[in-house]
Amino acid sequence: MTAPRPVSLFLCGDVMTGRGIDQILPHPGQPQLAESVARSALDYVRLAERVAGPIRRPVDFAYVWGDALAELGRERPDLRIVNLETSITTSAHPWPGKAVHYRMHPANAGCLAAAAIDCCTLANNHVLDWGLLGLTETVDTLHRTGIHAAGAGRNLTAAAAPAILPVPGKGRVLVYSCATADSGVPSGWAAGPATGGIWRLGDLSAGTGDALAGRILAEKQPGDLVVLSIHWGGNWGFAIPEEARHFARGLVESGGVDLVHGHSSHHVKGIEIHRGRPILYGCGDFLNDYEGIGGYDAFGSGFSFMYFPVLDAAGGTLLSFTLIPTEIRGFQVRHAGPAAADWLFNTLTRESLPLGTTVARDGGGGFRLSWR
């Protein structure tokens, strides 16, 4: 029997380093906003300070990752993949008719390099907040920073192309990134044959799934692992639509996808292991500037996980899965306090049990996932 060749990943939910967070970094952009509730990104800094206390300015690029850096150093994943939910741009032209616009100054992209991020998925409902020029600047900035991008580009071919991430001695990981309309992506954001945008799926039907699986299988080579990062569903609510389960399971069953990395919900959702492949239905918000905005305590706003799945490079099956509970304090990722850790444990247990998975504390502050 061939010994497993483990490939370890770091995944998380939405990473939003724009707006208020951009203002505390070394090179803040213009703070003006086109929002009905706030006219300056500094308003979000002040809201957070009411809860967390004074936040020094400027912070260094590593600041926002807080305790996550020590965990990344301890786990030493082969690859680090995040969903970047902000535009990296100096554009002064927000997308018309949109209520919220996120942007980070390109000179602050060092905050992503500070965590040695390998790949940013971009198919989401904020990467075009500052128009096509903002999207182009985002992709170009990531490339200059040495970070792979997937899910957006100058045309559909570029947006649908995977980020190809080599893992020395273990093969490659292909990262695809797409989004659905129900995550708040405007129809005008869909990339076309000759127009820039993101890879926007029309629906989650069997036909869409079959077409997606066919595309992936045509590009996947023996020994490759495939991560499908998908921005889907609304911001709040634990229920997982049946069409989403059928869609994700079908992609696994096709043999094309080895891990479904779902996000969009501002809170964590259940995890399913189907045919030995993880399906993360919602990873929650890993980093944002929402501190001080009340009304969503029942959803554990600001609580999330660092997801560390280990897959077998030879066959794609899941070997182990560690989760580190986190919370956002002072625009920084911190280890979850006792109340946050309990909430995350109870919520993940409740939401995952019907999906066939259970979670246990590992005695060191982390959780271990088990599955049938």
N, C-alpha and C positions, 0 to 999 in steps of 0.2 A: 504494500500500500504506500502511495506517495505521501510524504510528509507535507502538511499544509505550509503554504508560504504566506504568512500574515501580512496584510496591508492595512495599516491603521490610518484612520481619518479623523480630523476634527471638523465638525459641522456645528452650525448654530443657526438661530433664527435671524430675523432682520437686523442688520447693522446700519444704523442711521447716524452718520457723523457730521451731518449738516446742521444748519440753522443755529440753535443755541450752542451745540457742541463746537461748531466751527468758530464761534465767537470766543471760546476760551483757549483755542489752539494758537500756536505762534503767529499764524498769518491770517487773521480773520478777514473774511470778505465783507462787502457792504451789507449792513444788517437790515436794510429795508425789505419789507415783506408786502405781498399783495393779498393778505388775509383779512377777513372781516373781523376777526377777534384779536389780532395782534398786528401792529405795523412795524415792529422791529424784532429781530431775532434775539436781541438782548432781553426782551420781555420774558422769554423762556428761561434765560439764565436767572433772572430775578425770581421767577416762580420756583425753580429748583432750590435756590438759596433759602427760601422760606422754610423748606422742608429739611434740607441737608446742611444748612449753615453756609458760610461764605465759601465760595469756590475761587481759588487764586487764579489770576490771569497774568500772563499766559502760562498754561501748563505745558509740559514737554509732550512729545508725540506718544510716548508710552503710557502716559497717565490714564487715558480712557480705558485701557485694557485691565488696569488694576491687578486683581488677584489671578486673572486669567493667564497672565504671562507665566506665573509660577506653575500653574497646572499644565500649560503647554510644554514647559520645560521638563516636567515630571513625566508626562505621558509620551512625549516625543513622537507625535504622529508623523507619518510619512508625508501627508498632505493636509493643508489647512484651507478649507473652503467656506466662504461666507456669502450670504445674499446681501449685496450692498444696495441699500434702499435710499440712495441720494444721488443727485447729480454732482459731479465735480467740475465746477465751471465758474467763470466770472460773468457769464451771460446776465444781462439786465432785462431780459424779455421772458417773463413767466408764461407758461402755457395758458392761453385765455380760457376763462370759464372754470378753471380748476380751483378748488377751495384752499388747498395747502400746497406749498412749494418748498422742497428741500434742496439746498445746495451747500457744498463745501468748496472753499478756495483750493485751486489746484496745488498751491504751495503747501497745503496741509496734508497732501496725500502720504506724507511720511508717517502719518498715524497708522496707515494700513501696513506699511513696510515694517513698522515697529513691532508688529505681531507676526512678521514673516508670513503674511497671507500669500498663498499660492494662487488662488483663483477667486475672483468675484463674479457671482452670477448677477445678471443685470435685468433680466426680464421680470419687471415688477411695475407697480403703479406710481413710481416716483422718479425713475431714472430720466424721464423726459420732462420733468417739471419745468425746466428752463429751455425747452425747445430742442430742435434737432442740432442746433449749434452747441447747446449744452451737452447733448448726448455724444456728439463727436469729440468734444473736449474731454469728456469723461473717459471714453475708450482710449483716446490718445494718451491721457495722463496715466492711466493704469499701465499701458504698454511701456511708457517711459520709466515707470517705477519698477518694472520687472514683474508685474502681476498679470496673470492670464485673465481674460474676460470671456464670458459666454452669454448668449441670449440677446445681444443687441449689436447693431452694426449699420453700415451704410446701405445695405440691402438685405433681402430675406436670406440669401445664400450665406452672408456673413453672420446674420443673427442666429440662424439655425445650426451653424457649424459648432461642433464641440470644442471646448478647450481640451487640448491633449497634454496630459501631465505625466511625464515619465517618472517611474519609481525605480531607481537603480537596482538591478538584480531581481526585480519582481514584475516587470512589465509596465503597462500604461493604465492610467485612469482617464476615461473620457467623460467630461462633464458637459451635459446639455442643460440649457436653461430656457424655460418657456413660462407663459403666464396665461391666465384665463380672464374673460371679461368680468366675472363676478368678484374678482379681487380689486376692481376699481380701475382697470386699464381702459382708457378711452379708445374707441374704435380707430381713431386717427393715429394711434401710436403703432399700429401694426406695420411691420416692415413689408415692403413689396419688392417685386423684381428689380425696380430701379429707384426705390425710395427707402430712406433710412427709417429705423424704428426698432421695435423689439419683436421677438418671436411670440406672437399672440395666437393662441389656439381658439378656434371658433366655438368649440364645445368639448365635452368629455364623452362623446358618443363612441360606440364600438368602432365606427368607421375612422374617426380621428385617431383612436388608439392603434388601430391596425396600420394606418399610414405612418404614424410615428414609429411604431415598432419596426416596420419595414425599412424605414430610413436608417434607424440605428443599427439594425442587423446588417445592412449593406456596408456600413462603415466600421463596424466592430470587427476586430481581428482576433484570432485565437490568443488567449492570454490577457486580453483587455478586460478591465472592469468598467462598468458604466454607471454613473450617477446621473439621475434625472432630477434636476432642481426645478420645482414648479411652484409658482406663486398662484395660489388658488383660494377661493372662498372669501368670506367676509372677515371683518376684524374681530368680531365677538361671537361666541357661541361654541359649545363643545361638540355639538352633533356633527357627525361625518356623513355627508350625503352618500346614498348607495351608489350613485353614478361615479363618485370619486373612488370608492372602494373597488368597483368593477374596473374602472380605468387603470388604477394602480396595479391591481392584481393581474390584469391582462398583459400589462407591459412586463411584469415579472415572468408570467407564464410563457410569453413569447421567447424567452431566453435572451432578450435584449438588455433588460435593465436589472442591475444588481442592487441598487439602493434608490428609493424614492425619497427625495429631500423636499418635503412640503413646508411651505411657509405662507404668510399673510396674516394669519390670526395673531392678535397681539398677546396671546397667551398660549401656553403649551396645550397640546391635544394628545390623544392616545397614539400608541405605537403598535404596529402589527408586524409580525414576522411571517411572511408568506413564502412557502417553499424555500425557506432558509434565507430569504432576502428581507431586509428591513424596509418598512414603509412608515415614514415619519409624516403624519398627517398635518401637524402644525408645530413648529419649533418655538413659537413665541418671539417676543422682542428681546434681543440680546443686548442692544445698546441703542438708546434714543434720548431725546431731551424732554420726555413727558412728565418728569418729576414735578409734583405740585399740581398736576391736573387731576382732579378727583372724579369720582363717579363710577370707577370700575374695580373697586376693591374685591368684589366677588369673583373676578377673573384673575386675581393675582397680578395686576398690572405691574410690570417691572421685574417679575420673577421669571427665571428661565433656566436653561441647562447649557452646559458644554457637552456635546454629544461626541463620544469616542467609540464608534463601531470599529471592529477589526474583522476584515473579510479575508477569505482564502483566495489568494491570487490565482490559484490553479483552477478553482471551480466557482468562485464568487459567493459561496455560502458564508453566512455569518458565523464567526468563531466566538466572539465575546462582545459585550456592549456595556460600557461604563458611562454613567452620567454624573456630571458635577453640578450641583444646584447653585445658582447665582441670583443676585439681585443688583439693580442699579441704584447706586447712592452717590450723589454729587457728580453726576455724569461720568461714572466710573463703574466698571464691572467688579463686583465684590463677591466673596463667598456669601452664600445665603445665610442670614441669621437663623436662629432656631425657629422662629415663627414662619419665615419664608420657606425653610427646608421642610417643615412639617406640611405646609400647604402644598408644596410641590410633590412630596411623597404621596400624600393622600389623594391629590388630584390625578397624578399619573397612574396610581393604583386603580382608582375608580374608572378612569377612562380607558385604560389598557386591558383590564380584565376581560371585558366582553370581546376583545380582539385576540384573546388567547395568550397574552403576555402578563407577567407579574414582575414586580420590582422589590428589591431587598436592599437594606442599608448595608454598606460594606465595613462599617466600623471606623472609617477614616473620613467621614463627611460626604462620601460619594454614594451612588446607588449602582446596583448591578441589575441588569435586565435578564429575565429568564423567559423561555418560551417553550411551547409544546413541540 
